[in-house]
Amino acid sequence: MNKRRRSCFQKAFHWSAGLLELAFKVLKKVVCGRGTIIRIKTMDASTAGSSSAASGTSSNLTKLDRLKRLRDLHSKRNEARKLNHQEVLEEERRAKLPSNYEAKKRKADWILAEEDKKGKCKDAGEDYDRMKLLDEQADDLERLNRNRARKRNPDEGFSNYEDSTIRQHKRLVQNMKVDQAGYEEEKEKLGEETFYASRNTIVHGVHVDKEENIDRMVADLNKQIEKKQKYSRRRMHNDEADIDYINERNMKFNKKLERFYGQYTSEIKQNLERGTAI
């Protein structure tokens, strides 16, 4: 019985000793943990102080940067406002100008440049027209002359005989030179009533043409005849047509005969071709 109690007491002692040892270990861990926590807290406080100082410095820097950016934006806004005001004034000035102001300005600048070149050529003793042609190409000048001639006398095609006659009259008189001295002399000789004839004025035998005027008219008519002879309407050549001519003149003559008498001589022509003519 005593042995049994002794063994139980020993077991309880060992169990309590184990509990005490376990409690001591737990307490040791807790104490060590608190020290660590304290150390961590102290480290956090020190770093918090440095971080607060750094954050204060960074906040000051960001504030300065913001102020600088704000000043830059203000300066850019003022510059944009100034440029917009200048553009508005310039647009208003252009609106008040005539519509062809730019063309007139270019023409005036070109005239001034031409006058300057003429003055330089005159001082150097050179021919201005010749020096001007040295800087231009022949094909460009030909194209420019064709465009100018087309603008002076545009060919709008045939509309009626009256317009064609008026166009021909303008083409014939554009190269005629007005004799102002002869005009005044004739007017003084005949008087205004006869010179500016009305429907009741007798002008037969009053005007006498000069020989030089008659010669000029004859020369002009000869030029017209020569020009008409050179002109020919373009015709298509038919390679499959029968060749019944010996030269170009004979070909035209045969075509005229065919046009006027072909319907009457077609049977005779066929008999001659077959060799059955009587």
C-alpha positions as CSV (number, residue, x, y, z in Angstrom):
1,M,0.0,0.0,0.0
2,N,2.8,2.3,0.9
3,K,4.7,1.4,-2.2
4,R,1.6,2.2,-4.2
5,R,1.2,5.6,-2.6
6,R,4.8,6.3,-3.1
7,S,4.6,5.5,-6.8
8,C,1.5,7.7,-7.1
9,F,3.3,10.5,-5.3
10,Q,6.3,10.2,-7.5
11,K,4.1,10.3,-10.6
12,A,2.4,13.4,-9.3
13,F,5.7,15.0,-8.5
14,H,7.0,14.3,-11.9
15,W,3.8,15.5,-13.5
16,S,3.9,18.7,-11.5
17,A,7.6,19.2,-12.3
18,G,6.7,18.8,-16.0
19,L,4.0,21.3,-15.6
20,L,6.3,23.8,-13.9
21,E,8.9,23.3,-16.6
22,L,6.3,23.9,-19.3
23,A,5.0,26.9,-17.5
24,F,8.6,28.3,-17.1
25,K,9.2,27.8,-20.9
26,V,6.0,29.6,-21.7
27,L,6.8,32.4,-19.4
28,K,10.2,32.7,-20.9
29,K,8.8,32.9,-24.4
30,V,6.3,35.5,-23.3
31,V,9.0,37.6,-21.7
32,C,11.2,37.3,-24.7
33,G,8.3,38.2,-27.0
34,R,7.5,41.3,-25.0
35,G,11.1,42.4,-25.3
36,T,11.0,41.9,-29.0
37,I,7.7,43.8,-29.2
38,I,9.2,46.6,-27.2
39,R,12.3,46.7,-29.4
40,I,10.1,46.7,-32.5
41,K,8.0,49.5,-31.1
42,T,11.1,51.6,-30.3
43,M,12.4,50.9,-33.8
44,D,9.1,51.9,-35.3
45,A,9.1,55.1,-33.4
46,S,12.6,56.1,-34.5
47,T,11.8,55.3,-38.1
48,A,8.5,57.1,-37.8
49,G,10.4,60.2,-36.8
50,S,12.8,60.0,-39.8
51,S,9.9,59.2,-42.1
52,S,7.9,62.1,-40.8
53,A,10.9,64.4,-41.4
54,A,11.3,62.9,-44.9
55,S,7.5,63.3,-45.6
56,G,7.7,66.9,-44.4
57,T,10.6,67.6,-46.8
58,S,8.8,65.8,-49.7
59,S,5.6,67.7,-49.0
60,N,7.6,70.9,-49.2
61,L,9.1,69.8,-52.4
62,T,5.8,68.8,-54.0
63,K,4.3,72.2,-52.9
64,L,7.2,74.0,-54.6
65,D,6.7,71.9,-57.7
66,R,3.0,72.6,-57.8
67,L,3.6,76.4,-57.4
68,K,6.2,76.2,-60.2
69,R,3.8,74.3,-62.5
70,L,1.0,76.8,-61.7
71,R,3.3,79.7,-62.6
72,D,4.2,77.9,-65.9
73,L,0.5,77.4,-66.7
74,H,-0.3,81.0,-66.0
75,S,2.5,82.2,-68.3
76,K,1.4,79.8,-71.0
77,R,-2.2,81.0,-70.7
78,N,-1.1,84.6,-71.0
79,E,1.0,83.8,-74.0
80,A,-1.9,81.9,-75.7
81,R,-4.3,84.8,-74.9
82,K,-1.8,87.3,-76.5
83,L,-1.4,85.1,-79.6
84,N,-5.2,84.7,-80.0
85,H,-5.6,88.5,-79.7
86,Q,-3.0,89.0,-82.4
87,E,-4.7,86.5,-84.7
88,V,-8.1,88.1,-84.2
89,L,-6.6,91.5,-85.1
90,E,-4.9,90.0,-88.2
91,E,-8.1,88.3,-89.3
92,E,-10.1,91.5,-88.9
93,R,-7.5,93.4,-90.9
94,R,-7.7,90.7,-93.7
95,A,-11.5,90.9,-93.7
96,K,-11.4,94.6,-94.4
97,L,-9.1,94.2,-97.4
98,P,-10.6,93.7,-100.9
99,S,-11.0,90.2,-102.2
100,N,-8.2,90.5,-104.8
101,Y,-5.7,92.1,-102.5
102,E,-3.3,89.1,-102.6
103,A,-3.3,89.0,-106.4
104,K,-2.7,92.8,-106.6
105,K,0.1,92.5,-104.1
106,R,1.8,89.7,-106.0
107,K,1.4,91.8,-109.2
108,A,2.9,94.9,-107.5
109,D,5.8,92.9,-106.2
110,W,6.4,91.4,-109.6
111,I,6.3,94.9,-111.3
112,L,8.8,96.3,-108.7
113,A,11.1,93.3,-109.3
114,E,10.9,93.8,-113.1
115,E,11.6,97.5,-112.7
116,D,14.6,96.7,-110.5
117,K,16.0,94.3,-113.1
118,K,15.4,96.8,-115.9
119,G,17.4,99.4,-114.0
120,K,20.3,97.0,-113.4
121,C,20.4,96.0,-117.1
122,K,20.3,99.6,-118.1
123,D,23.1,100.5,-115.8
124,A,25.1,97.6,-117.2
125,G,24.3,98.5,-120.8
126,E,22.5,95.2,-121.5
127,D,19.3,94.4,-123.3
128,Y,16.7,93.6,-120.7
129,D,14.5,91.5,-123.1
130,R,17.4,89.3,-124.1
131,M,18.6,88.8,-120.5
132,K,15.1,87.9,-119.5
133,L,14.8,85.2,-122.2
134,L,18.1,83.7,-121.1
135,D,16.4,82.5,-117.8
136,E,13.3,81.0,-119.5
137,Q,12.8,77.9,-121.6
138,A,11.5,77.9,-125.2
139,D,8.8,75.3,-124.6
140,D,7.5,77.3,-121.5
141,L,7.3,80.5,-123.6
142,E,5.5,78.7,-126.4
143,R,2.9,77.3,-124.0
144,L,2.5,80.7,-122.4
145,N,1.9,82.3,-125.8
146,R,-0.6,79.7,-126.8
147,N,-2.5,80.2,-123.5
148,R,-2.5,84.0,-124.0
149,A,-3.8,83.6,-127.6
150,R,-6.5,81.2,-126.4
151,K,-7.6,83.7,-123.8
152,R,-7.7,86.6,-126.2
153,N,-9.7,84.7,-128.9
154,P,-11.3,81.6,-127.3
155,D,-12.7,79.1,-129.8
156,E,-16.1,78.2,-128.3
157,G,-17.2,76.2,-131.3
158,F,-19.9,76.8,-133.9
159,S,-23.2,78.2,-132.6
160,N,-24.5,80.2,-135.5
161,Y,-23.3,82.0,-138.6
162,E,-23.6,85.5,-137.0
163,D,-21.2,84.6,-134.1
164,S,-18.8,83.0,-136.6
165,T,-18.8,86.2,-138.7
166,I,-18.3,88.4,-135.6
167,R,-15.4,86.2,-134.5
168,Q,-13.8,86.4,-138.0
169,H,-14.2,90.1,-138.0
170,K,-12.5,90.5,-134.7
171,R,-9.6,88.2,-135.9
172,L,-9.2,90.3,-139.0
173,V,-9.2,93.7,-137.3
174,Q,-7.0,92.8,-134.3
175,N,-3.8,93.4,-136.3
176,M,-5.0,96.6,-137.9
177,K,-3.3,99.8,-136.7
178,V,-5.4,102.9,-136.4
179,D,-4.1,105.9,-138.2
180,Q,-5.2,108.7,-135.8
181,A,-3.7,111.5,-137.9
182,G,-5.5,110.3,-141.1
183,Y,-8.7,109.9,-139.0
184,E,-8.6,113.5,-137.8
185,E,-7.6,114.8,-141.3
186,E,-10.6,113.0,-142.9
187,K,-12.9,114.2,-140.2
188,E,-11.8,117.8,-140.6
189,K,-12.1,117.6,-144.4
190,L,-15.6,116.1,-144.6
191,G,-17.1,117.8,-141.5
192,E,-18.9,116.1,-138.6
193,E,-22.3,115.9,-140.4
194,T,-20.9,114.0,-143.3
195,F,-18.2,112.1,-141.4
196,Y,-20.8,110.8,-138.8
197,A,-23.4,110.0,-141.5
198,S,-27.1,109.5,-140.6
199,R,-29.8,107.9,-142.7
200,N,-30.5,111.3,-144.5
201,T,-26.8,111.9,-145.4
202,I,-25.6,111.2,-148.9
203,V,-22.2,109.6,-148.7
204,H,-21.9,108.3,-152.3
205,G,-18.7,109.6,-153.9
206,V,-17.7,111.5,-150.7
207,H,-15.1,109.0,-149.4
208,V,-12.1,108.3,-151.6
209,D,-9.9,105.4,-150.6
210,K,-6.2,105.8,-150.6
211,E,-4.0,103.5,-152.7
212,E,-2.1,102.3,-149.7
213,N,-5.3,101.3,-148.0
214,I,-6.4,99.4,-151.1
215,D,-3.1,97.6,-151.3
216,R,-3.3,96.6,-147.6
217,M,-6.8,95.2,-148.2
218,V,-5.6,93.2,-151.2
219,A,-2.7,91.8,-149.2
220,D,-5.0,90.8,-146.4
221,L,-7.4,89.0,-148.9
222,N,-4.5,87.1,-150.4
223,K,-3.4,86.0,-146.9
224,Q,-6.9,84.7,-146.3
225,I,-7.0,82.8,-149.6
226,E,-3.6,81.3,-148.9
227,K,-4.7,80.2,-145.4
228,K,-7.9,78.6,-146.8
229,Q,-5.8,76.6,-149.3
230,K,-3.7,75.2,-146.6
231,Y,-6.6,74.2,-144.5
232,S,-8.2,70.8,-145.0
233,R,-10.6,68.8,-143.0
234,R,-9.1,65.7,-141.6
235,R,-10.5,62.6,-143.3
236,M,-10.0,58.9,-142.5
237,H,-8.1,56.8,-145.0
238,N,-9.8,53.5,-146.0
239,D,-7.2,50.9,-147.0
240,E,-9.9,48.5,-148.4
241,A,-11.3,51.1,-150.8
242,D,-10.8,50.5,-154.6
243,I,-7.9,52.5,-156.1
244,D,-9.3,54.2,-159.2
245,Y,-7.0,57.2,-159.3
246,I,-3.5,58.0,-160.3
247,N,-2.7,60.9,-157.8
248,E,-4.4,62.8,-155.0
249,R,-5.9,65.4,-157.3
250,N,-7.5,62.7,-159.4
251,M,-8.8,61.0,-156.3
252,K,-10.6,64.2,-155.2
253,F,-12.0,64.6,-158.7
254,N,-13.3,61.0,-158.8
255,K,-14.9,61.5,-155.4
256,K,-16.8,64.5,-156.7
257,L,-18.0,62.6,-159.7
258,E,-19.1,59.8,-157.6
259,R,-21.0,62.1,-155.2
260,F,-22.9,63.9,-158.0
261,Y,-23.3,61.2,-160.7
262,G,-22.7,57.9,-158.9
263,Q,-26.3,56.9,-158.8
264,Y,-26.6,57.3,-162.6
265,T,-23.4,55.7,-163.7
266,S,-23.2,52.7,-161.2
267,E,-24.5,50.2,-163.9
268,I,-22.1,51.5,-166.5
269,K,-19.2,51.2,-164.0
270,Q,-20.1,47.6,-163.1
271,N,-20.3,46.6,-166.8
272,L,-16.9,48.1,-167.4
273,E,-15.4,46.2,-164.5
274,R,-17.0,42.9,-165.6
275,G,-16.1,43.6,-169.3
276,T,-19.7,43.2,-170.5
277,A,-20.1,46.8,-171.6
278,I,-21.8,47.3,-175.0
